[in-house]
Amino acid sequence: MPALRRLLAVVPGPDERPAALLLAGRLARASGADLTLVDALPARSPGGRTRLERASQARLQRLAEASGAQRVARLLLPDDDPARLVRVVGAGRPDLVLKTAYAEGPLAFGTLGFALLRDCRRPVLVLQPRPAPPGRLLAALDPGERVAERALARRVAPPLGPTAERLASAARCSLLLVGP
């Protein structure tokens, strides 16, 4: 079974619930994985950029300590540009990216969530903001339309199963695996 070695969690806004952070901390503790917490400063920051940066760094520090993970890196992006986040994810090559949706419902991923799901070449788990009772985890693999994409999907699909099983177990839910 493939081990989770590197996790990346996108830090929710101050008014959002940290469902992804809670699961990321639990997975990091259970597997001994490295955890990277990524936060982004808003494009416009009233009250001064330096003060906001200090507050964001302090918040990242508190969240890192609260995660309980052995090794936690903190990364503060200068803006909330989705393309920048996708590049950061690509460079870090995490085994799993976790993000909390900004609201309840099937289409509440937000700009960053959609960018990760659409453009990221790493597995992405988007969680509802409120901890839900044990439910279902849907692991889907888009085979793409081109022959090369379909060939890649066939190589990725077999190891996706054990990783998805581990996630479902950690999240205490059942698994539905959909692939090529």
LINVENKA-V680839 format. One record per residue. N is the residue number from 1. RES is the residue in three letters. SS is DSSP state (@ for helix, = for strand, . for the rest). OMEGA is omega as a letter, one per 30 degrees, with the letter a starting at -180 (* if undefined). D_FIRST is the distance of its C-alpha to the first C-alpha in Angstrom with 2 decimals. Layout:
N&RES&SS&OMEGA&D_FIRST, N&RES&SS&OMEGA&D_FIRST
//
This chain:
1&MET&.&a&0.00, 2&PRO&.&a&3.83, 3&ALA&.&l&6.34, 4&LEU&.&a&9.58, 5&ARG&.&a&12.27, 6&ARG&=&l&15.18, 7&LEU&=&l&16.49, 8&LEU&=&l&19.91, 9&ALA&=&l&22.05, 10&VAL&=&a&25.38, 11&VAL&.&l&27.95, 12&PRO&.&l&30.02, 13&GLY&.&a&33.79, 14&PRO&.&a&35.82, 15&ASP&.&a&36.75, 16&GLU&.&l&33.29, 17&ARG&.&a&30.90, 18&PRO&.&a&27.80, 19&ALA&@&a&25.15, 20&ALA&@&l&22.65, 21&LEU&@&l&23.48, 22&LEU&@&l&22.96, 23&LEU&@&l&19.44, 24&ALA&@&l&18.66, 25&GLY&@&l&20.09, 26&ARG&@&l&18.18, 27&LEU&@&l&14.76, 28&ALA&@&l&16.01, 29&ARG&@&a&17.28, 30&ALA&@&a&14.24, 31&SER&@&a&11.83, 32&GLY&.&a&14.74, 33&ALA&.&l&14.55, 34&ASP&=&a&17.83, 35&LEU&=&l&19.65, 36&THR&=&l&22.38, 37&LEU&=&a&25.00, 38&VAL&=&l&27.12, 39&ASP&=&l&30.53, 40&ALA&=&l&33.33, 41&LEU&.&l&37.05, 42&PRO&.&a&38.99, 43&ALA&.&l&41.09, 44&ARG&.&a&44.24, 45&SER&.&l&44.42, 46&PRO&.&l&47.60, 47&GLY&.&l&48.87, 48&GLY&.&a&47.85, 49&ARG&@&a&44.75, 50&THR&@&l&44.77, 51&ARG&@&l&44.86, 52&LEU&@&l&42.01, 53&GLU&@&l&39.90, 54&ARG&@&l&40.61, 55&ALA&@&l&39.78, 56&SER&@&l&36.48, 57&GLN&@&l&35.51, 58&ALA&@&l&36.46, 59&ARG&@&l&34.43, 60&LEU&@&l&31.33, 61&GLN&@&l&31.95, 62&ARG&@&a&32.28, 63&LEU&@&l&29.09, 64&ALA&@&l&27.17, 65&GLU&@&a&28.60, 66&ALA&@&a&27.93, 67&SER&@&a&24.20, 68&GLY&.&l&23.65, 69&ALA&.&a&21.05, 70&GLN&.&a&21.64, 71&ARG&.&a&21.99, 72&VAL&=&l&23.55, 73&ALA&=&l&25.31, 74&ARG&=&a&27.99, 75&LEU&=&l&29.26, 76&LEU&=&l&32.41, 77&LEU&=&a&33.22, 78&PRO&.&l&36.98, 79&ASP&.&a&36.91, 80&ASP&.&l&34.91, 81&ASP&.&a&34.78, 82&PRO&@&a&31.75, 83&ALA&@&l&31.72, 84&ARG&@&l&31.56, 85&LEU&@&l&28.53, 86&VAL&@&l&26.71, 87&ARG&@&l&27.69, 88&VAL&@&l&26.47, 89&VAL&@&a&23.03, 90&GLY&@&a&23.00, 91&ALA&@&a&24.15, 92&GLY&@&l&21.60, 93&ARG&.&l&18.60, 94&PRO&.&l&16.58, 95&ASP&.&a&13.03, 96&LEU&=&l&14.79, 97&VAL&=&l&18.52, 98&LEU&=&l&20.01, 99&LYS&=&l&23.62, 100&THR&=&l&25.95, 101&ALA&.&a&28.27, 102&TYR&.&l&31.88, 103&ALA&.&l&33.03, 104&GLU&.&l&32.14, 105&GLY&.&a&31.90, 106&PRO&.&a&30.08, 107&LEU&.&a&31.81, 108&ALA&.&a&31.88, 109&PHE&.&a&29.40, 110&GLY&@&a&32.21, 111&THR&@&a&32.80, 112&LEU&@&l&29.92, 113&GLY&@&l&27.42, 114&PHE&@&l&28.75, 115&ALA&@&l&28.69, 116&LEU&@&a&25.01, 117&LEU&@&a&24.15, 118&ARG&@&a&26.55, 119&ASP&@&a&26.28, 120&CYS&.&l&23.02, 121&ARG&.&l&20.54, 122&ARG&.&l&17.63, 123&PRO&.&a&15.95, 124&VAL&=&l&18.63, 125&LEU&=&l&18.79, 126&VAL&=&a&22.45, 127&LEU&=&l&23.34, 128&GLN&.&a&26.65, 129&PRO&.&a&28.81, 130&ARG&.&l&29.46, 131&PRO&.&a&26.84, 132&ALA&.&l&26.70, 133&PRO&.&a&26.17, 134&PRO&.&a&22.81, 135&GLY&.&a&22.72, 136&ARG&=&l&20.58, 137&LEU&=&l&18.06, 138&LEU&=&l&18.71, 139&ALA&=&a&16.21, 140&ALA&=&l&18.46, 141&LEU&.&l&18.43, 142&ASP&.&a&21.98, 143&PRO&.&a&22.55, 144&GLY&.&a&25.79, 145&GLU&.&a&29.09, 146&ARG&.&a&29.24, 147&VAL&@&a&27.98, 148&ALA&@&l&26.03, 149&GLU&@&l&24.26, 150&ARG&@&l&23.38, 151&ALA&@&l&22.03, 152&LEU&@&a&19.82, 153&ALA&@&l&18.61, 154&ARG&@&l&17.74, 155&ARG&@&a&15.60, 156&VAL&@&a&13.82, 157&ALA&@&a&13.44, 158&PRO&@&l&10.72, 159&PRO&@&l&7.94, 160&LEU&@&a&9.82, 161&GLY&@&l&9.05, 162&PRO&@&l&5.58, 163&THR&@&l&7.11, 164&ALA&@&l&10.27, 165&GLU&@&l&9.34, 166&ARG&@&l&8.56, 167&LEU&@&a&11.82, 168&ALA&@&l&13.68, 169&SER&@&a&13.09, 170&ALA&@&a&14.31, 171&ALA&@&l&17.11, 172&ARG&.&l&17.96, 173&CYS&.&l&18.37, 174&SER&=&a&17.72, 175&LEU&=&l&15.87, 176&LEU&=&a&17.65, 177&LEU&=&a&15.86, 178&VAL&=&a&18.52, 179&GLY&.&a&18.22, 180&PRO&.&*&20.23
//
